[in-house]
Amino acid sequence: MSISEKRTKLAALRSREEFDGVLENNTQIRSAYFVLHYRIKFLSTKTSHECCSSVDKRLSEGAKLGLIIPKRFARSAVTRSLIKRRCRAQISAFIPELPVGCWIIRLKRPIDSKQWKSSSSPELKKFISMELQSLFSKAVMQLNAPHEERWQKGLLK
């Protein structure tokens, strides 16, 4: 899936309680540089005015995103901003394929500034995008697996 496809605006995780609720769940998917923590929301069977709105709209409205990009792993503010923009772009491109829930993307390894020409070089942008795309592709495969398979792998508790 390309970034240029239709994107969905995500709400942000704001409070410490929201972040803690997702992080304590201990469900995660890893790549070389990032960890995707998540807590899936299950749809209720309310009979209010929600039944009249489209399902796609309700699914995208229920998703929330939080980012943890520590300064110790990305020293430059330009690099941290670049990573955050790429994270938002990639998850909004993949959100129609993912279950509704709260998502936290955490940088887990340092981005070596000596490896790139500048903090906003096209090579760094491409590298970050490819890394995030592989992370979300893995998430889509794992989370869209049949229920029994996810239970056996410990993805459901």
N, C-alpha and C positions, 0 to 999 in steps of 0.2 A: 504494500500500500504506500502510495507516495504522499508526501506532505501537502501537495497542492490540492488533494481531495478535500471535500467538505469537512470542516472542523467544527467541533462542538465546544462551546464555552463551558468551562468547569468552574464550580465554586471553589473557594480556597479553604483549606483547613486553617483556622486562625488561632484557636486557644490551645493551651498546653494539654487540656483534658482530651481534646479531639486527637492530638498527636499521640498522647499516651495510650488512648484506646486502640489505635491502630497498631502501635509498636508492641504493646503487651500481648497482642493476639499471636505474635510470633509466626505468622504466615508470610513467607517471602520467596521471591524468585531472584536469583543472582546472575550477574554477568561479570566480566573481568573488572569493570570500574564502578558499577552501580548495583544497588540492591533495591528491589521494588517490594515494599511492604504493603499489604492490603487487608482490608476487612470488607467482605462482601455483604451487601444489604439484601435481604430477602423481601420480595414484593408482598404486600399485604392484600387482603381481599376486601378492601373498603368498598362501600357502595355509594359513596358520596359523589360529588361532581367530578372526581378524578376519573371515573369510569367513562366519561364523555371525552376526555382529552386523549390524544394519541399516545400509544404506548412508548414510541420512540422519544417523544418529548419528556415523558415522565422519567424514562431511564437516564437520559442525559442530564436532567435537572437533579437527579439524586446522587450524581457522582461528585466527589470532592477530591482535590489534589493538594498535597503538601510537599514542599521541597526542603531537603536538608543538604546544603552545599557548604561544608565547613571551610573556613578561611585557611586552615592548616593544610588542606588538600588542593586548594586553588587560590594561590596567593593574590593574584590580581583581581580587582573588582570587575574588570572587563571580562575576564575569563569566567568568573562566577555568574555574571549576567548572561553571558553567552550560553552557558550550560543551562541556566534556568529557562531561557527562551526556547532552546532546543527541547528541553523536557516538556514544556507546555505544548509545543508544536507536535511532538511525537505522540504524546498521550491523547491529545485531542483528535489526531488522525486515527488512532486505534480504539478509541472509546466505544464506537458502535459495535465492535467485536468483543469487548470485554463485559463481564457482568457489572451491574451497578454496585458501587461501593466507594469506600474511601481509599485513596492511593497515596503513598508517600514514596518519593524517589530520593534515595540517599546516595551521595558520592562516598565510596568506601576506600578509594586509593588516590594518592596524589597525582595530579596532572603535571607532568614534568615540563616546566616552562622552557627549559633549554632545548627540548625536542622540536619546538615550533618556532617559526620566524617571529610571530607576534602573538599577543593574547587574543586577537580576533582574526587570525589567518584563515584562509579558505580551507587549508589542510586540517586545522583543528576543528573547524565547523563540520567538515565531512566526517572526521574521526568520531566526534561526539554523536552526530546523527546516526552513523552506522552502529555504534555501540548501543544506543538507545533503541534503535530499530530491532536489533537482535534480541534485546531484553524483552521488548513488547511482543515480538513474534513468539518467543518462548512462553510468555505469559498467556497469549491467546491459545497456544497449543495445550498448555497444561490446564487452563481454566475452562476450556471448552471440551475437555475430555469427558467421556461418560461418567455419571455420578459414581458408579461402583469403582471405576479405575481411580478417580480422585480420592475416594475414601481409602483405598488400599495404599496409595502413596502418602497418605497423611495430610492431604491438602484440606480435608474437611474434618472438623472436630465436633 
